[in-house]
Amino acid sequence: MRDARCAELADGLLAFLADRLKVHLRDEGVRHDHIAAVLALTKEDDLVRLRERVAALRAFLESEDGANLLVAYRRARNLVHIEEKKDSAGYDGTVVEAQLVEAPEQALYARLQDVRNLAEVALKGEEFEVAMAALARLRVPVDAFFDDVKVNVDDKALRKNRLHLLGEIRRTLETVADFSKVEG
């Protein structure tokens, strides 16, 4: 009983401190959606790390690569969401590498693997700016994919695999922050 009460008090205190940090960051001019994007993804109890992560996200989204990648993220997320709803299916499965037939989708898949690994290592080392820089490396292959690859093709297996690839974009970016929370 006492342990449960202590845990409840600790959770309440942490929530209070997180709320105070949100207010402090907003007072410093940090957008509320950037704060929400970081807080939605982590149960972080180190307020300094939270602040650093928000600062790295803010800098990334203010860069040209970050802004453009946010547009690509939304495009991928929206397309997957529409198709999931239409098909009553989820597209968070595994990409079948052998079914990646066009060069831009092959390049995107390879880059996603590299970027995810780089971002994971950077996040474990609390190198949030390095994680954001890794994400920026997705911009060119994502743009090429959307420019040159048709997702909704007649071949159902190919279509499904491409939707899984778009789901992979979403999952990879969401290792760093919940970009769906970012407005504008």
LOLOLO-830092 format. One record per residue: x, y, z of N, C-alpha, C in turn. Coordinates in Angstrom, 1 decimal. Example, Ala and Ser with C-alpha at 12.3 -4.5 7.8 and 13.67 -1.06 7.14 Angstrom:
13.2	-5.7	7.8	12.3	-4.5	7.8	13.2	-3.3	7.8
12.8	-2.2	7.1	13.7	-1.1	7.1	12.9	0.0	7.9
END
This chain:
0.8	-1.2	0.0	0.0	0.0	0.0	0.9	1.3	0.0
1.9	1.2	0.9	2.8	2.4	1.0	3.6	2.6	-0.3
4.0	1.5	-1.0	4.8	1.6	-2.2	3.9	2.2	-3.3
2.6	1.8	-3.4	1.7	2.3	-4.4	1.5	3.8	-4.2
1.4	4.2	-2.9	1.1	5.6	-2.6	2.4	6.4	-3.0
3.6	5.9	-2.7	4.8	6.6	-3.1	4.9	6.7	-4.6
4.6	5.7	-5.3	4.6	5.7	-6.8	3.7	6.7	-7.3
2.5	6.8	-6.7	1.4	7.7	-7.1	1.9	9.2	-6.9
2.5	9.4	-5.7	3.1	10.7	-5.4	4.2	11.1	-6.4
5.1	10.2	-6.7	6.2	10.4	-7.6	5.6	10.8	-9.0
4.7	10.0	-9.4	4.1	10.3	-10.8	3.4	11.7	-10.8
2.7	12.0	-9.7	2.1	13.3	-9.6	3.1	14.5	-9.6
4.2	14.3	-8.9	5.2	15.3	-8.8	5.9	15.4	-10.2
6.2	14.3	-10.9	6.8	14.4	-12.2	5.8	15.1	-13.2
4.6	14.8	-13.1	3.6	15.4	-14.0	3.6	16.9	-13.8
3.6	17.3	-12.5	3.6	18.7	-12.1	4.9	19.4	-12.7
6.0	18.8	-12.5	7.3	19.4	-13.0	7.3	19.4	-14.6
6.7	18.4	-15.2	6.6	18.5	-16.7	5.7	19.6	-17.1
4.6	19.8	-16.4	3.8	21.0	-16.8	4.5	22.3	-16.6
5.3	22.4	-15.5	6.0	23.6	-15.3	7.1	23.8	-16.4
7.7	22.7	-16.8	8.6	22.8	-17.9	8.0	23.3	-19.2
6.8	22.8	-19.5	6.0	23.2	-20.6	5.8	24.7	-20.6
5.4	25.2	-19.5	5.1	26.6	-19.3	6.4	27.4	-19.5
7.5	27.0	-18.9	8.7	27.6	-19.0	9.2	27.7	-20.5
9.1	26.6	-21.2	9.5	26.5	-22.6	8.7	27.4	-23.4
7.4	27.4	-23.2	6.5	28.3	-24.0	6.8	29.8	-23.7
7.2	30.1	-22.4	7.6	31.5	-22.1	8.9	31.9	-22.8
9.7	30.9	-23.2	10.9	31.1	-23.9	10.7	31.2	-25.4
9.4	31.0	-25.8	9.1	31.1	-27.2	9.0	29.8	-28.0
9.1	28.7	-27.3	9.1	27.3	-27.9	7.6	27.1	-28.2
7.3	26.6	-29.4	5.9	26.3	-29.8	5.4	25.1	-29.0
4.1	25.2	-28.6	3.5	24.2	-27.8	3.5	22.9	-28.5
3.3	22.9	-29.9	3.3	21.6	-30.6	4.6	20.9	-30.7
5.7	21.7	-30.6	7.0	21.0	-30.5	7.2	20.3	-29.2
6.7	21.0	-28.2	6.8	20.3	-26.8	5.9	19.1	-26.8
4.7	19.2	-27.4	3.8	18.0	-27.4	4.3	16.9	-28.2
5.0	17.2	-29.3	5.6	16.1	-30.1	6.7	15.3	-29.4
7.4	16.0	-28.5	8.4	15.3	-27.7	7.8	14.5	-26.6
6.9	15.2	-25.9	6.3	14.6	-24.7	5.4	13.4	-25.0
4.8	13.4	-26.2	3.8	12.4	-26.6	4.6	11.0	-26.8
5.9	11.1	-27.0	6.6	9.9	-27.4	7.4	9.3	-26.3
7.6	10.0	-25.2	8.5	9.5	-24.2	7.9	9.7	-22.8
8.2	8.8	-21.9	7.9	8.9	-20.5	9.1	9.4	-19.7
9.8	10.3	-20.4	11.1	10.8	-19.9	10.9	11.5	-18.5
11.8	11.1	-17.6	11.7	11.7	-16.3	12.8	12.7	-16.0
13.7	12.9	-17.0	14.8	13.8	-16.9	14.4	15.1	-17.6
14.1	16.1	-16.9	13.6	17.3	-17.5	14.7	18.0	-18.4
15.9	17.9	-18.0	17.0	18.4	-18.8	17.1	17.8	-20.2
16.9	16.4	-20.2	16.9	15.7	-21.5	15.7	16.1	-22.3
14.6	16.3	-21.7	13.4	16.7	-22.4	13.6	18.1	-23.0
14.2	19.0	-22.3	14.5	20.3	-22.8	15.4	20.2	-24.0
16.4	19.4	-23.9	17.4	19.3	-25.0	16.7	18.6	-26.2
15.9	17.7	-26.0	15.2	17.0	-27.1	14.3	18.0	-27.8
13.6	18.8	-27.1	12.7	19.8	-27.6	13.5	20.9	-28.4
14.6	21.3	-27.9	15.5	22.2	-28.6	16.0	21.7	-29.9
16.4	20.4	-29.9	16.9	19.7	-31.1	15.8	19.6	-32.2
14.6	19.3	-31.7	13.4	19.2	-32.6	13.1	20.5	-33.2
13.1	21.5	-32.4	12.8	22.9	-32.8	13.8	23.3	-33.9
15.1	23.1	-33.7	16.1	23.5	-34.6	16.0	22.7	-35.9
15.7	21.4	-35.8	15.5	20.6	-37.0	14.3	21.1	-37.8
13.2	21.4	-37.2	12.0	21.8	-37.9	12.1	23.2	-38.5
13.0	24.0	-38.0	13.3	25.3	-38.5	14.3	25.3	-39.7
14.9	24.1	-39.9	15.8	24.0	-41.1	15.0	23.6	-42.3
15.6	23.8	-43.5	14.9	23.5	-44.7	14.6	22.0	-44.8
15.6	21.2	-44.5	15.5	19.7	-44.5	14.3	19.3	-43.6
14.3	19.9	-42.4	13.3	19.5	-41.4	11.9	19.9	-41.9
11.8	21.1	-42.4	10.5	21.5	-42.9	10.0	20.7	-44.0
10.9	20.3	-45.0	10.5	19.5	-46.1	10.2	18.1	-45.7
11.0	17.6	-44.8	10.7	16.2	-44.3	9.4	16.1	-43.5
9.0	17.2	-42.8	7.7	17.2	-42.2	6.6	17.1	-43.2
6.8	17.8	-44.3	5.8	17.7	-45.4	5.7	16.2	-45.9
6.8	15.6	-46.1	6.9	14.2	-46.6	6.3	13.3	-45.6
6.6	13.5	-44.3	6.0	12.7	-43.3	4.5	12.7	-43.3
4.0	13.9	-43.4	2.5	14.1	-43.4	1.9	13.4	-44.6
2.6	13.5	-45.8	2.1	12.9	-47.0	2.1	11.4	-46.8
3.2	10.8	-46.3	3.2	9.4	-46.1	2.2	8.9	-45.1
2.1	9.7	-43.9	1.2	9.3	-42.9	-0.3	9.4	-43.4
-0.6	10.4	-44.1	-2.0	10.6	-44.6	-2.3	9.5	-45.6
-1.4	9.2	-46.5	-1.7	8.2	-47.5	-1.9	6.9	-46.8
-1.0	6.5	-45.9	-1.2	5.2	-45.2	-2.5	5.2	-44.4
-2.8	6.3	-43.7	-4.1	6.4	-43.0	-5.3	6.2	-43.9
-5.3	6.9	-45.0	-6.4	6.7	-45.9	-6.6	5.3	-46.4
-5.5	4.7	-46.8	-5.5	3.3	-47.3	-5.8	2.3	-46.2
-5.4	2.6	-45.0	-5.7	1.7	-43.9	-7.2	1.7	-43.7
-7.8	2.9	-43.7	-9.2	3.0	-43.5	-10.0	2.3	-44.6
-9.6	2.6	-45.9	-10.2	2.1	-47.0	-10.1	0.5	-47.1
-9.0	0.0	-46.7	-8.7	-1.4	-46.8	-9.1	-2.2	-45.5
-9.4	-1.5	-44.4	-9.6	-2.1	-43.1	-8.4	-2.9	-42.8
-7.2	-2.4	-43.0	-6.0	-3.1	-42.7	-4.9	-2.1	-42.2
-3.9	-2.7	-41.5	-2.8	-1.9	-41.0	-1.6	-2.0	-41.9
-0.9	-1.0	-42.1	0.4	-1.0	-42.9	1.6	-0.7	-42.1
1.7	-1.4	-40.9	2.8	-1.2	-40.1	3.7	-2.5	-40.1
3.5	-3.3	-41.1	4.2	-4.6	-41.2	5.6	-4.4	-41.8
6.2	-5.6	-42.1	7.5	-5.6	-42.6	7.5	-5.4	-44.1
8.5	-4.6	-44.5	8.7	-4.4	-46.0	9.4	-5.6	-46.5
8.9	-6.1	-47.7	9.6	-7.3	-48.3	10.6	-6.7	-49.3
11.8	-6.8	-49.0	12.9	-6.1	-49.8	12.8	-6.6	-51.3
12.6	-7.9	-51.5	12.5	-8.4	-52.8	11.4	-7.8	-53.7
10.4	-7.2	-53.1	9.3	-6.6	-53.8	9.6	-5.1	-54.1
10.7	-4.6	-53.7	11.0	-3.3	-54.1	11.7	-3.3	-55.4
10.9	-2.9	-56.5	11.3	-3.1	-57.8	11.9	-1.8	-58.5
11.5	-0.7	-58.0	12.0	0.6	-58.6	13.1	1.1	-57.8
14.1	1.8	-58.5	15.3	2.3	-57.8	15.0	3.2	-56.6
14.0	4.2	-56.8	13.8	5.1	-55.7	13.3	4.4	-54.4
12.5	3.3	-54.6	12.0	2.7	-53.4	13.1	1.8	-52.8
14.0	1.3	-53.6	15.1	0.5	-53.0	16.0	1.5	-52.3
16.3	2.7	-52.8	17.2	3.6	-52.2	16.5	4.1	-50.9
15.2	4.4	-50.9	14.5	4.8	-49.7	14.6	3.7	-48.6
14.4	2.5	-49.0	14.4	1.4	-48.0	15.8	1.3	-47.3
16.8	1.3	-48.2	18.2	1.3	-47.7	18.5	2.4	-46.7
18.1	3.6	-47.1	18.4	4.8	-46.3	17.6	4.7	-45.0
16.4	4.2	-45.1	15.6	4.1	-43.8	16.3	3.2	-42.8
16.9	2.1	-43.3	17.6	1.2	-42.4	18.8	1.9	-41.7
19.5	2.6	-42.6	20.7	3.3	-42.0	20.3	4.4	-41.0
19.3	5.2	-41.4	18.8	6.3	-40.6	18.2	5.8	-39.3
17.4	4.7	-39.3	16.9	4.2	-38.1	18.0	3.8	-37.1
19.0	3.1	-37.6	20.1	2.7	-36.8	20.9	3.9	-36.2
21.2	4.8	-37.1	21.9	6.0	-36.6	21.1	6.8	-35.5
19.8	6.9	-35.8	18.9	7.6	-34.8	18.8	6.9	-33.5
18.7	5.6	-33.5	18.6	4.8	-32.3	19.9	5.0	-31.5
21.0	4.9	-32.1	22.3	5.0	-31.4	22.4	6.4	-30.8
22.1	7.4	-31.6	22.1	8.8	-31.2	21.2	9.0	-30.0
20.0	8.5	-30.0	19.0	8.7	-28.9	19.5	8.0	-27.7
20.1	6.8	-27.8	20.6	6.1	-26.6	21.7	6.9	-26.0
22.5	7.6	-26.8	23.6	8.5	-26.3	23.2	9.9	-26.0
21.9	10.1	-26.0	21.3	11.4	-25.8	21.9	12.5	-26.7
22.2	12.1	-27.9	22.7	13.1	-28.9	21.5	13.4	-29.8
20.6	14.3	-29.3	19.4	14.5	-30.0	19.6	15.3	-31.4
20.5	16.1	-31.4	20.8	16.8	-32.7	21.4	15.9	-33.7
22.1	14.9	-33.3	22.7	13.9	-34.2	21.5	13.0	-34.7
20.5	12.7	-33.9	19.4	11.9	-34.3	18.6	12.7	-35.4
18.4	14.0	-35.1	17.7	14.9	-36.1	18.4	15.0	-37.4
19.8	15.1	-37.3	20.6	15.1	-38.5	20.5	13.8	-39.3
20.3	12.7	-38.6	20.1	11.4	-39.3	18.8	11.4	-40.1
17.8	12.0	-39.4	16.5	12.0	-40.1	16.5	12.9	-41.4
17.3	14.0	-41.3	17.4	14.9	-42.5	18.0	14.1	-43.7
18.7	13.0	-43.5	19.2	12.2	-44.6	18.2	11.5	-45.4
16.9	11.5	-44.8	15.8	10.9	-45.5	15.2	11.8	-46.6
15.5	13.1	-46.5	14.8	14.0	-47.4	14.9	13.6	-48.9
16.1	13.5	-49.4	16.3	13.2	-50.8	15.6	11.9	-51.3
15.8	10.8	-50.6	15.2	9.6	-51.1	13.6	9.6	-50.9
13.1	10.3	-49.9	11.7	10.4	-49.7	11.1	11.2	-50.9
11.7	12.3	-51.2	11.3	13.2	-52.3	11.3	12.4	-53.6
12.4	11.6	-53.8	12.5	10.8	-55.1	11.4	9.8	-55.1
11.1	9.1	-54.0	10.1	8.1	-53.9	8.7	8.8	-54.3
8.4	9.9	-53.7	7.1	10.5	-54.0	7.0	11.0	-55.5
8.2	11.4	-56.0	8.2	12.0	-57.4	8.1	10.9	-58.4
8.7	9.7	-58.1	8.9	8.7	-59.2	8.2	7.3	-59.0
7.6	7.1	-57.8	7.0	5.8	-57.5	5.5	6.0	-57.3
4.7	5.2	-58.0	3.2	5.2	-57.8	2.9	4.2	-56.7
2.3	4.6	-55.7	1.9	3.6	-54.6	0.7	2.8	-54.9
-0.3	3.4	-55.4	-1.6	2.6	-55.6	-1.6	2.1	-57.0
-0.9	0.9	-57.1	-0.8	0.2	-58.4	-1.8	-1.0	-58.4
-2.0	-1.6	-59.5	-2.9	-2.7	-59.6	-2.4	-4.0	-58.9
-1.1	-4.2	-59.0	-0.5	-5.3	-58.3	-0.6	-5.2	-56.8
-1.5	-6.0	-56.2	-1.8	-5.8	-54.8	-0.6	-6.0	-53.8
0.2	-7.0	-54.2	1.4	-7.2	-53.3	2.4	-6.1	-53.4
2.5	-5.5	-54.5	3.4	-4.3	-54.7	2.9	-3.1	-54.0
1.6	-2.9	-54.1	0.9	-1.8	-53.4	1.0	-1.9	-51.9
0.7	-3.1	-51.4	0.8	-3.4	-50.0	2.3	-3.1	-49.5
3.2	-3.6	-50.2	4.6	-3.4	-49.8	5.0	-1.9	-49.8
4.5	-1.2	-50.8	4.8	0.2	-50.8	4.1	1.0	-49.7
3.0	0.5	-49.3	2.3	1.1	-48.1	3.0	0.8	-46.9
3.6	-0.4	-46.8	4.4	-0.8	-45.6	5.7	0.1	-45.6
6.2	0.4	-46.8	7.4	1.3	-46.8	7.0	2.7	-46.3
5.9	3.2	-46.7	5.4	4.5	-46.2	5.2	4.4	-44.7
4.7	3.3	-44.2	4.5	3.1	-42.8	5.9	3.1	-42.1
6.9	2.6	-42.7	8.3	2.6	-42.2	8.8	4.0	-42.1
8.5	4.9	-43.0	8.9	6.3	-42.9	8.3	6.9	-41.6
7.0	6.6	-41.4	6.3	7.1	-40.2	6.9	6.6	-39.0
7.2	5.3	-38.9	7.8	4.7	-37.7	9.2	5.2	-37.4
9.9	5.4	-38.5	11.3	5.8	-38.3	11.4	7.2	-37.7
10.6	8.1	-38.3	10.5	9.5	-37.8	10.0	9.5	-36.4
9.1	8.7	-36.1	8.4	8.7	-34.8	9.3	8.1	-33.7
10.5	7.6	-34.0	11.4	7.2	-33.0	12.0	8.4	-32.3
12.0	9.6	-33.0	12.5	10.8	-32.4	11.5	11.7	-31.8
10.3	11.8	-32.5	9.2	12.7	-32.0	8.0	12.3	-32.7
6.8	12.6	-32.1	5.5	12.4	-32.7	5.2	13.5	-33.6
5.7	13.4	-34.9	5.5	14.5	-35.8	4.1	14.8	-36.2
3.2	13.9	-35.8	1.7	14.2	-36.1	1.2	15.3	-35.2
2.0	15.6	-34.1	1.6	16.7	-33.2	2.0	18.1	-33.6
2.9	18.1	-34.6	3.5	19.4	-35.1	2.5	20.0	-36.0
2.1	21.2	-35.7	1.2	22.0	-36.5	1.9	22.8	-37.6
1.1	23.3	-38.5	1.6	24.3	-39.5	2.3	23.7	-40.7
END
